[in-house]
Amino acid sequence: MILWRIYTELKNRAEIIRYAKRVFPNEGVTFYNGQGVWHGVIEQSLIIEFIGILNDELRVNNLALFIKNYNEQQAILVTAQELSNSKLL
């Protein structure tokens, strides 16, 4: 299993959630509000977390590019971390 995360500016949260529900209609997605620093400026951030498989990369990137374009951002961070011993109970 892969833990996917998208780090972005906290902007247009409701529209991002609506789009994420379309990209991941049958999976769970978690949204965290946070605070980060971009080029020395503190900003409110949104972290989107999705547990899936390696083949989900296209869908994750689709969501990240939607956010980048919709919010007119310079960059968005996407991370993938392999999970071991994880299970849904």
VEXDREN-2710 file (C-alpha; in Angstrom, 1 decimal):
% VEXDREN-2710
k/r/px/py/pz
1/MET/0.0/0.0/0.0
2/ILE/1.1/3.6/-0.7
3/LEU/0.4/6.6/1.4
4/TRP/-0.1/9.5/-1.1
5/ARG/-0.1/13.1/0.1
6/ILE/-0.7/16.4/-1.7
7/TYR/0.6/19.6/0.0
8/THR/-1.1/22.8/-1.2
9/GLU/-2.2/26.2/-0.2
10/LEU/-5.4/26.4/1.7
11/LYS/-7.5/28.0/-1.0
12/ASN/-10.8/26.9/-2.6
13/ARG/-11.1/24.0/-0.1
14/ALA/-14.7/23.2/-0.9
15/GLU/-14.0/22.9/-4.7
16/ILE/-10.9/20.8/-4.1
17/ILE/-13.0/18.4/-1.9
18/ARG/-15.7/18.1/-4.6
19/TYR/-13.1/17.3/-7.3
20/ALA/-11.3/14.8/-5.0
21/LYS/-14.6/13.0/-4.5
22/ARG/-14.9/12.6/-8.3
23/VAL/-11.3/11.4/-8.6
24/PHE/-11.7/8.9/-5.7
25/PRO/-15.4/8.0/-5.8
26/ASN/-15.1/4.7/-3.9
27/GLU/-12.1/5.4/-1.6
28/GLY/-11.4/7.4/1.5
29/VAL/-9.6/10.7/1.3
30/THR/-8.6/12.7/4.4
31/PHE/-8.1/16.5/4.4
32/TYR/-5.9/18.2/7.0
33/ASN/-5.6/22.0/7.6
34/GLY/-2.0/23.0/8.4
35/GLN/0.5/25.8/8.2
36/GLY/3.6/26.0/6.0
37/VAL/6.2/28.2/4.6
38/TRP/6.7/28.9/0.9
39/HIS/9.6/31.2/-0.1
40/GLY/9.9/32.5/3.4
41/VAL/6.2/33.4/3.7
42/ILE/4.0/31.6/6.2
43/GLU/0.7/30.4/4.7
44/GLN/-2.3/28.2/5.6
45/SER/-2.0/24.9/3.9
46/LEU/-4.1/21.9/3.0
47/ILE/-2.8/18.3/3.1
48/ILE/-4.7/15.7/1.2
49/GLU/-4.1/12.1/2.2
50/PHE/-5.0/9.0/0.3
51/ILE/-4.0/5.4/0.9
52/GLY/-3.9/3.4/-2.3
53/ILE/-1.6/1.5/-4.6
54/LEU/1.3/2.5/-6.9
55/ASN/-1.0/2.4/-9.9
56/ASP/-3.0/5.3/-8.3
57/GLU/-0.2/7.7/-9.3
58/LEU/-2.1/9.0/-12.4
59/ARG/-5.3/9.8/-10.3
60/VAL/-3.2/11.5/-7.6
61/ASN/-1.3/13.6/-10.1
62/ASN/-4.7/14.4/-11.8
63/LEU/-6.0/15.9/-8.5
64/ALA/-2.7/17.7/-7.9
65/LEU/-2.6/19.3/-11.3
66/PHE/-6.3/20.3/-11.0
67/ILE/-5.5/22.1/-7.7
68/LYS/-2.3/23.7/-9.1
69/ASN/-4.2/25.1/-12.1
70/TYR/-7.4/26.0/-10.3
71/ASN/-5.5/27.9/-7.5
72/GLU/-2.9/29.3/-10.0
73/GLN/-0.1/28.0/-7.8
74/GLN/3.6/27.8/-8.7
75/ALA/4.1/24.3/-7.3
76/ILE/2.3/21.6/-5.4
77/LEU/4.1/18.8/-3.5
78/VAL/3.1/15.2/-4.1
79/THR/4.6/12.4/-1.9
80/ALA/4.3/8.7/-2.0
81/GLN/5.4/6.5/1.0
82/GLU/5.3/2.8/1.0
83/LEU/3.4/1.4/4.0
84/SER/4.1/-2.0/5.6
85/ASN/1.9/-3.9/8.1
86/SER/-1.1/-1.7/7.4
87/LYS/-4.6/-3.0/7.3
88/LEU/-8.2/-1.9/7.3
89/LEU/-10.1/-3.4/10.2
END
